[in-house]
Amino acid sequence: MSLTATAYASPSLTAALRATPVRRVEECMGTVFSLDARGVGVDPDAVDAAIRWLHWVDRTFSTYQPDSVVSRLSRGELTVDECPAEVREVLGLVRVASIASDGYFSEAPHGFLDPTGIVKGWAVERASDMLVAAGSTSHVVNGGGDVQLVGEAGAGRPWRVGVAHPLRPRRLVAVVSASDVAVATSGTAERGRHIVDPHRGAPADELASFTVVGPRLAWVDACATAAFAMGPERGLAWIEGLPGLEALAVLPNGRTRHTTGFTAWGALTD
């Protein structure tokens, strides 16, 4: 609907239009993002702005594009102070995650600057914040299976997020039912053994997937990556000690283990 038409719409018609769910699906960062905003106050322009933001993050942080800010920073063509504020923010978050995880989260897991273990979750979280600032009280932003949930799905129902089984295609290992939380999974299903254990300098191989549930996706995403690198024993024990987080681990043989509070949010399908 054009801006002119909106300006002349009746208040009741405008309210009805804004109560209509607004959905977008977009390829970005080598995966698929989806935004589903519901309820009164949803502005389609805000959803479009969130999509533009995700593409800006991709151009800025990509380790595959040689002209990205992160690539140029990695080659020494830029200093940190010359980078956009968002890059400095992410590098600060990486340092926090590295310290908190005893180095299992690394800014250079493959020998060059690569903050992608936190970037996607951070970008999704910021996209969600943009929708909240624009008036949305009920939405989900999903970036390749890493999800930020705000409000409820409707009629008092929580959102339901399926956690893909890493060893059984088109099957779920669990379903998380919750409101106002984030869900992130690190694993081998899509990209193989790409997560490096920095302490061994080799791909982590003790898990098939590790899912973390908590309030904010940037931190949840970083914790899922670090815990996967740690392995099941250390990873689950670490998450148990972090306030507000719960986790589900899938072992290479398909067996599952989880933190003591995970079942309050997630139900296993097997």
N, C-alpha and C positions, 0 to 999 in steps of 0.2 A: 504494500500500500504506500502511495507516495506521501510526502510530507504535507502537500496541499490537501490531499484527501483526508488525512488524519486530522488536520486542523479544523475541518468542517464537519467531522463525524460527531454524532450526538454523544453525550457522556455515557449513556448506556451501551452504545455500540462500541465506543472506545474501551470500556471496561471489559466487554465480552471478548474483544480481540486480544486484549492483554492477558486474559485468563486462558487463552488457547496455548497449549504447549508449543514451545519453539525448539526445534531440533536441527542440529547440523552434524554432518559427518564429513571429515576432512582428512586427507592423507598428509602427514607431516612427520618429520624426524624418523623417517623410515618405518612408520607404523600408522595406525588409524586412530584418529581422535573423534570422539563424539560428545556433543553437548546436548543435554535434555533439560530445558528449563520449563517449569510449570507454575501455575498460579498467577494471581493478580500481581501486576508490577513487572512482568517480564517484557523487556524491550528487545525486539529483534536486532536493533542496531547494536546493543550491548553484546549480543551473542556474536555478531559479525566482528566487533572490535576484539573480542576474546580470541577469535580465530586468527585475526591479523597478528595479535600478540604472539601466538604460538609459532607462526611462521617467522616472526622477527627473532624469537629465541633460537629457532633452527638455524637461521642464517648466521647468528652471532656465535653460537656455541658448537656448531658442527665441527667434528674432528675430520670429516671427509672433504669438506670444502676448503681448498687451500687459501681462499681469501677471507675466511671467517675470522672474527676477532680472536677466538681461542687458538686457531691454527697459527695466526701471526704472532700471538703471545708465546706460543710454544716454540716458535722458531727464533724468538728474541727480537722480532721486528717492532714489538710494542712493549712498553713497561706496564705493570699493573695499574699505575696511576694514569696511564693514557687510555685505559679501557673504560667502557661505559660503567656507570655505577652498578648496574645489574651484574656485571661480570665480577666486580669486586665483592658484591654481596654473596654470590655463589661460592667464590673461593673462600670467603670467610666461613660459610656453612660447611664446606669441605673440611676445613681445618678443625672445626668443632667436632664433626663426625669422626675424623681420624683420631683425635685425642680420646673421645668417648669410647671408641671401639678398639683401643690399644693398637691402632695402625691397620686394622683389618679393612677399613675404608681408606682408600688411597686416591690422591689426586692424579697419580701417574701409574695406574695399574699395569700398563703395557709399555712403560718406559718413556712415555711422553705425556704431556698434559692432557688429561681426559676426565673432566668432571661429570661425564654423562651419567654416572651412577646416582646423581642427585638432580640433574638438570630437568629431566622429564617430570618428576614429581613436583619439583619447585615450580615449573612452568604451569602445570595443571592447577596447583594450589593458587597461584597468582591469577590464572584465568577465572577460577571460582570466585576469588575475592573481587575481581572486576564485576562479575555478575551480581554479587551481593551489594556492591557500591551502587549499582544501577537499579537496585530495588528488588532483586530476586530473593525470595525466601524459600524456594524449593527447587533444587536442581542437582544434576550429577554431571561431572566432567570426567571423562574416561580417556586416558591416554595409553593405548596399547595394553589395557588391563589394569593399569594403576588409576585408582578412582578417588575423587574427592566428592563426598556427599554433603549436601546442605538441606536441612529441613526434612520433610517426609515426602513419600511418593504420592500422597493424596489420600483423603478420607481417613486420616489417622494411621495410615499404613506406613511402615518403615520401607526404605529402599532395600532391595534384595540384590546382592552381588554374587555371581557365580565365580568360584575359584577353579580355573581349568586344571584338570588332572594332567600332570606333565608327562605321564607315560601312556595315557589312554586317550587318543584323539577324540574330540567331540564329547568327552565325558567331564563331569565336574567332580572334584574331590570334596568340596564343601560349598555351602551357601552362607554368606554373611548377611544377616538382617539387622539393619541399624539405621540410625539417623545421625547426621552431623559427625561423621567419622570419615577416615581415609583408609583405603585398602591398597597394598602394594605387594607384588609378587616378583621375586627374582628366581630364575630357573633356567633350565636347559631346553625347554620345549621349542622355542622359536630360534634361538641363536646358538644352540649347542653349549659347550662348556666355555663360555666367554668370560666368566667371572674369575678373576685371579686372586689367589691367596698371596698377598704381598709378602708374607713371612717366608713362604716357600719359593716364591717366584714362579709358580705353576698354577694351572687352572684348578679351582676347587672341585673336588670330585666325590664328596661324601654325601651330597644331597641331590635330589632331582628338582625340588623347588622349596622355597621358603616364603611364606606369606605373613605379613605383619599388618595388624589393624591398630589404629590409633587416631588421635584428633586431626593432625595436620600432615599432608601428604609429603612435603619435602623431607621431613624428619623420618616418616614412616618408610619412604622409598630408600633413603640412605641406610636405615637400619636393616631393611630386607637384604640389601646388597652386602653389608658388612657381616650379617649373621650367616648368610649363605657361604661366604668365604671362611667363616669360623668352623662350619660343620655343625651337626645336630646337637651334640652335647654342649659345647661352648656357646653356640648360638642361642639355643633355647634358654640356657641359664642366664645369658646376658640380657635377653629380652625380659625375663622374669624380674630382673632387677631394675628395669626402667619403668617409671611411673606412667600409667595410662596406655601401655602397649600390651598386646597379646599376639601370639604367633602360632602358625601351623607349619610343620615341616613334613615333607614327603621324601622318604629315603629312596635310593636307587632301586630297591626291591619292591617299591610300591607301598610299603608300610608307612603309617603316619604317626607323628608325635606332635603334641601341642602343649602350650603353657597352661597353667591351671585355670586361668580365666577365659580361655578362648571360647569355650562352649557357651558362654553368656552371649556372645555375638554370632558365632558361627556353628552351623550344624554340619557334621560330616555326612556325606551321601552314602558311604559304604558302611 
